[in-house]
Structures are given as C-alpha cells and as structure tokens.
C-alpha cells in the first residue's frame, strides 16, 4: 500500500521540516546585513536554483541566528550529525565552528544577501562555488494560526497524493499565491494527538497535499483522511481544521 503516509514519510526526509520560518522570524545578525527589514530572529539563505534532486543530495540552506548559533540544512543522505554550531561573520567571510573552536565550514560573502561555499571539514554535501541567497520570511506559525507572506514566495510546489497516485506541479502566478495566503490565514486549527500508527494518511482512499515553496522550504501538509475530517500537519504536529474548505482550485488540479 502506498498511501499518503508512505509518501509523507519519504518527503519528510526530502522536504525538510523547516523549524526555520515556521514560528521563527528573520532578523539582522550583522551590521552589514541590516538593510533588510528586521522582522525575524534569524536569517535564512537557500541554495540558489535548487532542484528536487538537490533536496536529497546537497546542503540546502544556511540559517544564522542573532544569538550566534547556526543551522545547516544537510541532505537526508548525510549520516553526519552536526553538533551545536556557531558562526562568525565579517565583511568578507562566514565561518562555522563547534563550541571548542573546531572549524566546520567557510563561505565567502559575495554581497549583503549572498554567501558562496568555499570548503568544509565535515561532509556537508555542498559544492565549491554554490551560492546561498537570503530568503525573506515566507511563513509564520503562532498559536494555531498560519500566516503566509505571498510577496516573499516566488512559487509553490504542490505534491498531491491519492492512494498510489502521486502528482506534482508548480503554481507561480502571484495572484493565485495571494489567494492561497488568504485561504491559509482563515483556517481555524485545533491541536490533536494520535496514537502510534494511527496518524492520518495511512489509507489508500486518503487525499493529501504536501506544499513547499519554489526555493524548497516546507510549508505544510493538508488533507481529507480516512474519517472524512480535514487535518493539517505543520511543525511536526497535527491539527484538526475546524472550518474546512477546499484548497484554491489551482492547488488541487493542474
């Protein structure tokens, strides 16, 4: 059986669950980067022109927090466990290291919004010369309410799973993304807990939608599952949609 849950578990490896941007906010971490609107506590930089294959095989993002800590989006194929990371940033280079000062990776600063990977002492699966571009906040999640910032999303990738059928397509029309953002903002969510192996998406009749941005940041999963109830999965938690409605049409069929 290849239900939504099977595909979802695979995509959890590929479409990393973004702790960054989902309940997080983007802010300045250096005087040289202060020209962007300060609305977050972290700044995210995504691999430029990342493909679906890049999600599986390449370092996908760099996250800098204003407390000096950092996160690196290593791919699912990596078995290397990164210890807590720290960083220093100058006008010319970005360095990552462990608390003991052990060097982890070095990037060049191309401009105030772009880093270029140079080298690493651990397997990060990044290619020398790969560019990581600043990505403004695309979504926030707070107290059961999701806010989408359509002006910061170039496009949305839709993965529709119905039983054994999996289809994927892109939505790049800005007006359609704005409609989607409004629809998301109206959702009323109620937290629910499921016992092991009882989560939504385990039956062939389930219909699920996995949504991510065109720069490969995970948004959420939304679906109508075996009990006919609409559920949403975000930030590693399930929510019952108390005022269910269908996704805008362009997100349900090509």
C-alpha positions, -999 to +999 in steps of 0.1 A: +000+000+000+013+034-009-009+059+010-003+095+019+017+084+049+042+065+029+049+094+006+048+118+035+075+099+054+097+099+024+091+136+018+099+144+054+134+133+045+134+153+013+112+183+022+129+191+055+106+202+081+115+238+085+120+248+120+132+280+105+105+302+093+077+282+109+073+300+141+107+316+136+113+352+124+142+368+103+164+395+117+198+410+113+229+392+125+255+417+114+256+455+108+265+448+072+231+429+068+209+455+084+194+470+052+167+443+051+135+448+072+141+435+107+112+412+113+129+380+124+153+365+149+172+345+122+182+349+086+178+321+061+199+316+030+188+289+005+208+272-022+202+291-054+182+273-081+179+242-060+163+212-078+143+184-063+175+163-065+194+189-046+170+185-018+182+149-014+219+154-022+231+190-013+234+214+016+201+232+011+201+261+035+222+282+059+204+297+090+221+324+111+205+332+145+211+365+163+224+347+194+254+335+174+242+299+168+236+285+133+219+256+115+229+240+083+205+221+061+224+190+053+206+165+030+189+132+040+218+112+025+241+126+052+248+104+082+270+130+098+254+145+130+263+182+134+269+192+170+257+227+181+271+252+156+282+288+160+293+313+134+313+345+129+305+369+101+328+396+087+326+417+055+344+390+036+337+356+051+313+335+071+328+308+093+310+279+111+326+262+141+318+240+171+320+254+206+355+242+210+365+264+181+369+235+157+363+247+122+334+233+103+329+253+071+339+285+054+318+307+030+328+339+012+305+369+014+296+378-022+273+407-011+250+415+018+225+388+006+247+361-008+272+336+006+294+313-016+305+280-002+343+275-002+352+245+019+342+223+049+360+199+073+329+177+077+306+162+050+281+190+042+275+179+006+280+214-007+298+222-039+325+248-040+311+279-056+275+271-047+256+303-039+232+307-009+208+336-011+189+354+016+153+345+017+128+368+035+103+353+059+078+332+039+056+320+067+050+322+104+030+299+127+019+311+161-009+300+185-026+278+158-026+305+132-006+303+099+004+334+081+018+332+046+037+361+031+030+358-006+052+387-016+082+366-005+072+334-023+082+331-060+062+299-064+047+270-046+052+233-054+022+211-049+025+173-043-009+156-045-012+121-031-043+100-038-038+063-029-009+051-051-010+081-074+014+110-068+013+141-089+035+173-086+031+207-102+040+243-097+020+274-090+038+306-099+010+331-105+013+358-078-024+364-077-030+327-071-004+326-043-021+356-027-055+338-028-038+308-012-023+330+015-058+344+023-072+309+024-045+297+048-050+328+070-087+319+075-080+283+087-091+276+123-068+249+137-072+227+168-043+206+180-049+168+180-028+139+191-028+104+175-016+071+189+013+054+171+004+042+136-030+060+137-019+093+122-039+105+091-027+094+057-024+056+062-053+045+039-054+043+001-085+064+000-068+094+017-062+126-003-033+146+009-014+177-004+022+184+005+031+220-001+066+237-003+080+269-017+099+270-050+131+275-030+124+242-013+111+254+021+084+231+036+050+248+042+026+221+055+006+190+047-032+193+043-057+166+035-090+148+038-083+115+055-100+082+063-125+096+087-135+123+063-120+150+086-097+177+073-063+177+090-032+199+087+004+189+097+028+216+105+059+220+127+058+182+135+022+184+149-013+175+137-042+199+137-079+194+131-092+221+106-124+233+124-137+253+094-127+231+065-128+242+029-111+231-003-077+245-013-080+270-041-086+252-074-052+257-089-037+238-059-060+208-063-056+201-100-033+212-128 
